[in-house]
Amino acid sequence: MKAAILAGGVGTRMRPLTYVVPKVMLPIGGRPLLERTITHLKSYGFKELVVCVAYLKNQIMDYFKEGEALGVTIEYAEADRPLGTAGQLKTAERLISDAFLCMNGDIVTSMNIGELVKSHRKGGGIGTIALKKFEVQIPYGYIQVNNDFRISRFQEKPTLSYLANAGVYVFERRIFDHIPANEVKSLETDIFPELLGKGEKLNGYYEDAYWADVGNMSDFERTDREFLPKYSSST
């Protein structure tokens, strides 16, 4: 099974760093974020990788080349401009012939990728989305009312727990049939809702694993502090 890594975004929330360096090349624990992702995937047997690139793509391609230094084979799906997560993935279609793993390039995780793949094979469907649990404390009292606004429940500053998209997936190849070429499209806001509307089966997979979205400067600094001492031995 191949793995596709989405690494074409501009990283606007990481400016000014990303004016000159693609976000996936920023160092986490002294190594480029993308290198950590590749090493993690390799530990689960993924040695054939497709890296989807666009913004400042030559920096990525010149650094990793064909992957020989990391013991993997890397092919590049190139776009001339960022196309969103779905549009970027579409560029990899010609390089993928079967079910495949897909991963956002701006996350760090200790997720057991092997168990994710097993879950997808067991559940069937067009795709399986890895999930992350979030807990958010509401800063105000929660009030529930009935139709005539009589209060039926009151809870002071409750904690809301919910599952969110972790940015790691297993897809059947036919997902490409649902993504238009050369258009800016998002998996999250465009493709997944459309698939559900068409009756396609999407499964969820959850495990209690380390996960961080390196989306802005505070996330980047926190992840850089946390990741190396806790998880470097496994990735």
C-alpha positions as CSV (number, residue, x, y, z in Angstrom):
1,M,0.0,0.0,0.0
2,K,1.3,3.5,-0.9
3,A,1.0,6.5,1.2
4,A,0.2,10.0,-0.1
5,I,1.3,13.0,1.9
6,L,-0.3,16.4,1.3
7,A,2.5,18.9,1.4
8,G,1.5,21.7,-1.0
9,G,-0.1,24.3,1.3
10,V,1.1,27.9,1.7
11,G,1.0,27.9,5.5
12,T,-0.3,31.4,5.9
13,R,-0.7,31.1,9.6
14,M,3.0,30.3,10.0
15,R,4.2,33.5,8.3
16,P,6.8,35.0,8.3
17,L,8.6,31.6,8.5
18,T,6.7,30.2,5.5
19,Y,7.5,33.1,3.2
20,V,10.8,31.4,2.6
21,V,10.3,27.8,3.9
22,P,7.4,25.4,3.2
23,K,5.6,24.5,6.4
24,V,6.5,20.8,6.1
25,M,10.2,21.7,6.2
26,L,10.0,23.5,9.5
27,P,12.0,21.6,12.2
28,I,10.3,19.6,14.9
29,G,12.8,18.4,17.4
30,G,15.6,19.3,15.1
31,R,14.3,17.5,12.0
32,P,11.9,18.7,9.2
33,L,8.3,17.9,10.0
34,L,7.9,16.0,6.7
35,E,11.0,13.8,7.6
36,R,9.3,12.8,10.9
37,T,6.2,11.9,9.0
38,I,8.1,9.8,6.5
39,T,10.0,8.0,9.2
40,H,6.8,7.3,11.1
41,L,5.1,5.8,8.1
42,K,8.2,3.8,7.3
43,S,8.0,2.2,10.7
44,Y,4.7,0.7,9.7
45,G,6.0,-0.7,6.4
46,F,5.1,2.2,4.1
47,K,8.1,2.5,1.8
48,E,6.4,3.8,-1.3
49,L,5.4,7.4,-0.9
50,V,3.7,10.0,-3.0
51,V,4.4,13.6,-1.8
52,C,1.9,16.1,-3.2
53,V,3.7,19.4,-3.6
54,A,3.1,22.9,-4.9
55,Y,4.2,25.9,-2.8
56,L,8.0,26.2,-2.7
57,K,8.1,22.6,-3.9
58,N,11.7,22.6,-5.1
59,Q,12.9,22.9,-1.5
60,I,11.1,19.7,-0.6
61,M,12.1,17.8,-3.7
62,D,15.8,18.9,-3.5
63,Y,16.0,17.8,0.2
64,F,14.3,14.4,0.0
65,K,15.1,13.6,-3.7
66,E,13.8,10.1,-4.4
67,G,13.9,9.1,-0.7
68,E,17.0,6.9,-0.8
69,A,18.6,8.6,2.3
70,L,15.6,7.6,4.4
71,G,15.2,4.1,2.9
72,V,12.0,4.8,1.0
73,T,10.9,5.5,-2.5
74,I,9.4,9.0,-3.1
75,E,7.4,10.1,-6.1
76,Y,6.2,13.6,-6.5
77,A,2.7,14.8,-7.6
78,E,3.3,18.4,-8.6
79,A,0.9,21.3,-8.9
80,D,1.7,24.8,-10.0
81,R,-0.4,26.3,-7.2
82,P,-2.0,25.2,-4.0
83,L,-5.2,23.3,-4.7
84,G,-6.6,22.5,-1.2
85,T,-6.4,19.1,0.4
86,A,-8.7,17.4,-2.2
87,G,-7.3,19.2,-5.2
88,Q,-3.7,18.4,-4.1
89,L,-4.6,14.7,-3.6
90,K,-6.1,14.5,-7.1
91,T,-2.6,15.2,-8.5
92,A,-1.5,11.8,-7.1
93,E,-4.1,9.9,-9.0
94,R,-1.8,8.7,-11.8
95,L,0.7,7.4,-9.3
96,I,-1.8,5.3,-7.2
97,S,-3.4,2.1,-8.4
98,D,-5.0,0.7,-5.2
99,A,-6.3,1.5,-1.8
100,F,-3.9,4.0,-0.1
101,L,-3.1,5.9,3.1
102,C,-3.4,9.7,3.0
103,M,-2.0,12.1,5.5
104,N,-1.9,15.8,6.0
105,G,1.7,17.1,5.9
106,D,1.3,19.5,8.8
107,I,0.5,17.1,11.7
108,V,2.6,15.1,14.1
109,T,1.2,11.9,15.6
110,S,2.1,8.7,17.3
111,M,-0.9,7.0,15.8
112,N,-0.7,3.2,15.1
113,I,-1.0,3.4,11.3
114,G,-1.2,-0.4,11.0
115,E,-4.3,-0.5,13.2
116,L,-5.9,2.2,11.1
117,V,-5.4,0.2,7.9
118,K,-6.8,-2.9,9.6
119,S,-9.9,-0.9,10.7
120,H,-10.5,0.2,7.1
121,R,-10.2,-3.3,5.7
122,K,-12.7,-4.6,8.3
123,G,-15.1,-1.7,7.9
124,G,-15.2,-1.4,4.1
125,G,-16.5,1.7,2.5
126,I,-14.8,4.3,0.4
127,G,-12.7,5.6,3.2
128,T,-11.8,5.6,6.9
129,I,-11.0,8.9,8.8
130,A,-8.8,8.8,11.8
131,L,-10.4,10.8,14.7
132,K,-9.0,12.9,17.5
133,K,-10.9,13.6,20.7
134,F,-11.1,17.2,21.9
135,E,-12.4,18.6,25.2
136,V,-13.3,22.3,25.4
137,Q,-14.6,23.9,28.6
138,I,-17.5,26.2,27.9
139,P,-16.9,29.6,29.7
140,Y,-20.6,30.1,30.5
141,G,-23.4,28.1,32.1
142,Y,-25.1,25.7,29.7
143,I,-28.9,26.1,29.7
144,Q,-31.4,23.8,28.0
145,V,-35.0,24.9,27.4
146,N,-38.2,23.3,26.1
147,N,-40.5,24.8,23.5
148,D,-41.9,27.5,25.8
149,F,-38.5,28.4,27.1
150,R,-39.0,26.7,30.5
151,I,-35.5,25.7,31.7
152,S,-35.1,22.0,31.8
153,R,-31.4,21.7,32.5
154,F,-28.6,23.9,33.9
155,Q,-24.9,23.1,34.0
156,E,-22.3,25.6,35.1
157,K,-19.3,25.8,32.7
158,P,-19.5,22.2,31.3
159,T,-16.8,20.5,29.3
160,L,-17.7,19.6,25.8
161,S,-16.1,16.5,24.4
162,Y,-16.2,15.7,20.7
163,L,-14.4,13.8,17.9
164,A,-12.7,15.7,15.1
165,N,-10.9,14.9,11.9
166,A,-7.2,14.0,12.6
167,G,-6.1,14.4,9.0
168,V,-5.0,10.8,8.5
169,Y,-7.1,8.5,6.2
170,V,-7.3,5.3,4.3
171,F,-9.0,5.6,0.9
172,E,-10.1,3.3,-1.8
173,R,-8.8,4.5,-5.1
174,R,-12.2,5.3,-6.4
175,I,-12.3,8.4,-4.2
176,F,-10.5,10.1,-7.1
177,D,-13.7,9.7,-9.2
178,H,-15.3,12.3,-6.8
179,I,-12.5,14.9,-7.0
180,P,-12.4,17.3,-10.0
181,A,-9.1,17.9,-11.6
182,N,-7.3,21.3,-11.5
183,E,-9.8,22.8,-9.0
184,V,-9.3,24.1,-5.5
185,K,-11.2,21.6,-3.4
186,S,-11.2,20.6,0.2
187,L,-11.6,17.1,1.5
188,E,-13.1,18.4,4.7
189,T,-15.6,21.0,3.4
190,D,-16.3,19.7,-0.2
191,I,-15.6,16.0,-0.7
192,F,-16.6,14.4,2.6
193,P,-20.0,16.0,2.8
194,E,-20.6,15.2,-0.9
195,L,-19.7,11.6,-0.4
196,L,-22.1,11.3,2.6
197,G,-24.8,13.0,0.5
198,K,-24.3,10.3,-2.2
199,G,-24.7,7.5,0.3
200,E,-21.0,6.5,0.4
201,K,-19.8,4.8,3.5
202,L,-17.1,6.7,5.5
203,N,-15.9,5.0,8.7
204,G,-14.1,6.5,11.7
205,Y,-11.1,5.2,13.6
206,Y,-10.1,6.3,17.1
207,E,-7.2,5.6,19.4
208,D,-5.7,7.6,22.3
209,A,-2.5,8.7,20.5
210,Y,-0.4,11.8,20.6
211,W,-1.5,14.3,17.9
212,A,-0.7,17.9,17.1
213,D,-1.6,20.2,14.2
214,V,1.3,22.4,13.4
215,G,-1.0,25.1,12.1
216,N,0.3,28.3,13.7
217,M,3.3,29.6,15.6
218,S,2.0,28.7,19.1
219,D,1.2,25.1,17.9
220,F,4.6,24.9,16.3
221,E,6.5,26.0,19.4
222,R,4.5,23.7,21.7
223,T,4.9,20.7,19.4
224,D,8.6,21.3,19.1
225,R,8.9,21.3,22.9
226,E,6.7,18.3,23.4
227,F,7.4,15.9,20.6
228,L,11.1,15.0,20.8
229,P,11.3,13.9,24.5
230,K,8.0,12.0,24.5
231,Y,7.9,10.3,21.1
232,S,11.2,10.4,19.3
233,S,12.0,6.8,20.2
234,S,9.1,5.6,18.1
235,T,9.5,7.8,15.1
